[in-house]
Amino acid sequence: QVQLVESGGGLVQPGGSLRLSCVASGFTLISYRMSWYRQAQGKGRELVATITRYGVAIDYVDSVKGRFTISRANAKNTVYLQMNGLKTEGTAVYYCNDNSGTFPWGQGTQDTVSA
């Protein structure tokens, strides 16, 4: 059974940091290019960052470039998103999936950036 479980979100002040984790099960993580997505309230899901199968970050949405870092640990079946310099517009539910959104979406993890 394929499952993606995101964690690490929370409430943080502007300028703060969070590190998100996504644990994958039911498929071989190294076979897939993985991505982080986010969905703010009332908006569509947005692709935030993508990483190749072997750990090269290849794409970030312009609004997070220089502040967010995607990484992965294939041996741990885990994908990470380090978020620094958080802004209020970063408030959203964050999800991981492969680069095509192939797998069933997990519950996501809520990140709230507020003073």
N, C-alpha and C positions, 0 to 999 in steps of 0.2 A: 504494500500500500504506500503510495507516494505521499509524503508529508513534508511541508515546509513550516518551520516554527521560528518565528521572529521574536527577539527579545532585546532589552536594553534601552527602551524608550523611557521617557519621563518628562518631568517639568524642569525646565532650565531657563536661566535668565539670558537675555541677549548677550552674545559674546562667549557664551559657555560652550561646553563640549559634551558630546555623547558618543558612545561606541555601541553600535547595533551588531547583533549576531543573528545569523540565520542557520539553523541546523536542518540539514536535508536528510531524508531517509526514503527508502524504497526505490532508489535509482542510484546509478554510479555518477557521483558529482563531477568527477574529472572528465566525463564525456560531454559536458555542457559548458558553454559560455554563459555566465551568470550575470544577473543585473539586480540592482535595487531600484524600486519604484516608490512613488509616494502619491497620496491622494489627499488633498486638502478638502475640507468640508465644502460641499456644493460644487466641486470641480472634478474633472476627469483625472484618471490615473496618468502620472507623468513618469517617464523614464529618467532616472537620476544618474546612474553610473553603470558601467559594464566592464567586466573583466574576462579575459580569455581563459581557456581551460587550464593554462599553466601559470596564471597569475599576473598577466600583464594588463594593467588598467588601460583601456583603449578609448573610453568615452565618458565624458561628464557633461551634464546639462550646463549651459553657460553660467547659470546663477549660482552654481556651487563650485566652480573651478577654483582651485587654489585653497579651498577650505575643507573639502571632503576627500577622503581616500578610501577606495574600495580595495579589499584584499581577500584572500581565501586560504584555507588550510584543507587541502583535499583529504589528507589523512584523517582529519577530524570531521569531514563532511560538513564544513562550516564556511560560510561567507560572512565577511565583516564590512561595516561601513563606519569609519571614523569621521565624525562630524565636528569640526572646530569652527569657531566664529559664527555660531548659530544666530540667525536672524528671525524676527517674528514671522516673516513670510515662509519660514521653514516648518511652521506648525502643520502637521499632517500625520496621517497613518502611513508608516513605511512598510513596504513588502519586499520580499525577494522572490525571484523566479528566474527561469532561464531567459535568454535574450528575446525569445519569442513568446513568452508567457504561456509556455506549453503546459505546465503542471497546474493542478488545482491550487488556487490561491489560499495562503494561510490566513490567520487572523490579523496579521500585521502587528506592529507595535506603535503606540501613539507617542508622538513627540510634540510637546507643547513648549513653545518659546515665548516667554512672557515675563515682563518686569513685575 
